[in-house]
Amino acid sequence: MKDSIVNLIVDEKHSLQELLQKMDQGAKGILLVVDKSGQLQRTITDGDIRRLLLSDMPLHAKNIQFGNKKPVTAKLDTSSVELLTLMKEAGVNQIPIIDDSGRPVKLISISDLNDRILLSTPHMGDLELDYVNQAFQTNWIAPLGPNVDAFENELVEKVQGGYGAALSSGTAAIHMGLVLLDVKPGDIVFCSSLTFIASANPIMYQGAVPVFIDSELDSWNMSPEALKRAFEDAVITNRLPKAVVVVNLYGQSADMDPIKDLCDMYNVPIIEDAAESLGATYKGRSSGSIGHLGVYSFNGNKIITTSGGGMLISDDIELIKRARHLATQARDPAPWYQHTEVGFNYRMSNVLAGIGRGQLKVLDSRVEQRRAIFDYYEASSLSTLIDWMPEADFGRSNRWLTVGLINKNVESDVQTVIDNLSEKGIEARRVWKPLHLQPIFADCKYFAHSDDLSCSDLLFDKGICLPSGTQLNKFQLDRVISELVQACS
Ligand SMILES: Cc1ncc(COP(=O)(O)O)c(C=O)c1O
């Protein structure tokens, strides 16, 4: 939640030329002048610099006297409404925030307070462009190359996940997983019901038949009880699944041990859909590294992004080699274009893998930032209105999205709350509509948690996802909180 203002801070030792450079690099149209103790003395704007240049001041001049006009400042606990009033009164679009000793800690812009707040936006670090530039300089723009190899190696090292195939999307990775497990038309595949449709669409690509499994309330993920009953039914009907797609929702792992025990008992492999949970853990292991195959997504809204991309991982090198082969149109090793089976154009480009390498470097801090955003919401007055998604004691969530259930203190239904928020320029979303409720899957079997409780129905009915992007600052979160409190009343 920290906005870096280091690039904006200057003192009297800076020459006019250096001030110009800082103004250019900071790209905010403002610099913060501090004294020897770091206290804010005043601000300098583009206009101040322009006037100095017009007065023929030499570029190397230092100790420039800007006068002592005290800047309008605010404190960290100033509310966004008070900030907007201050800006209006002073006729400014930016206000430095100072700490108790008068040192600048943030710069708040009017756009932070007025602009639409989105659910989860991409957040680049410092290194992505370097890797992308390397790709350009070496002309490795193809869907293969050194960044792809390095991204695969760096990611699997990070998650201790064996081997990786970088692909064009998380959906492509799930599809590859099903192909590798030989899922064919008419085969059954079990799949979590409470998830984005991308978890199940690849089952349809294979002409297979999804059977949906409910969630349990401790993790909101696949209920081992429901899975058990689905297996028992499959034995009776003699239609055991070819694979089970287990989803780790909103950054939290499913309870993998009992799920794995059941799948092992029936000898059915798991595809662990960790599209939303990179950086989370289950009993100390990385989410996504526990199934036979694990899937990550680097879509623009995920905790780290390559703008679009995915990764399939496994401890089985042969499976991953085969995934890389199939994902490159299954070209045989022959001197001409020769093919003996159907392939796919699913590889990640070397340019995008460069973004992924840079993003991987900031994964740990993004997890901490997302968790801090959750903590901030949790510590606010919202906790009287929302029962937060629990963090199961078997793991550590990355809190990709802050999600909760509106409780009995809220009279409106969740859609009205979301619509009210949208009118105030804030994007919130419903929890995924369970797949067993989707028209496209109306004919599919579904196993609820118990005879009288379908957890995913309940979570859909009351669930709300709040803005959780790591670029959000405290003032924007305060705005979400106060607008949400109003939207609930
Ligand atoms: C649970 C889940 N599975 C799969 C996907 C698919 O990933 P992608 O968008 O990279 O295809 C997503 C997200 O988009 C997801 O949230």
The ligand as an SDF file (V2000), in Angstrom:
LIG
                    3D

 16 16  0  0  0  0  0  0  0  0999 V2000
   -9.9670  -20.5730  -11.0160 C   0  0  0  0  0  0  0  0  0  0  0  0
   -9.4950  -20.2060  -12.3930 C   0  0  0  0  0  0  0  0  0  0  0  0
   -9.1420  -21.1900  -13.2290 N   0  0  0  0  0  0  0  0  0  0  0  0
   -8.6830  -20.9250  -14.4540 C   0  0  0  0  0  0  0  0  0  0  0  0
   -8.5440  -19.6270  -14.9040 C   0  0  0  0  0  0  0  0  0  0  0  0
   -8.0900  -19.4190  -16.3010 C   0  0  0  0  0  0  0  0  0  0  0  0
   -6.9250  -18.6960  -16.4360 O   0  0  0  0  0  0  0  0  0  0  0  0
   -6.6650  -17.8320  -17.7550 P   0  0  0  0  0  0  0  0  0  0  0  0
   -7.5120  -16.6150  -17.6840 O   0  0  0  0  0  0  0  0  0  0  0  0
   -5.2070  -17.5260  -17.6970 O   0  0  0  0  0  0  0  0  0  0  0  0
   -7.0060  -18.6840  -18.9270 O   0  0  0  0  0  0  0  0  0  0  0  0
   -8.8920  -18.5710  -14.0560 C   0  0  0  0  0  0  0  0  0  0  0  0
   -8.7710  -17.1440  -14.3830 C   0  0  0  0  0  0  0  0  0  0  0  0
   -8.9140  -16.5400  -15.3270 O   0  0  0  0  0  0  0  0  0  0  0  0
   -9.3950  -18.8680  -12.7690 C   0  0  0  0  0  0  0  0  0  0  0  0
   -9.7740  -17.8820  -11.9320 O   0  0  0  0  0  0  0  0  0  0  0  0
  1  2  1  0
  2  3  1  0
  2 15  2  0
  3  4  2  0
  4  5  1  0
  5  6  1  0
  5 12  2  0
  6  7  1  0
  7  8  1  0
  8  9  2  0
  8 10  1  0
  8 11  1  0
 12 13  1  0
 12 15  1  0
 13 14  2  0
 15 16  1  0
M  END
$$$$
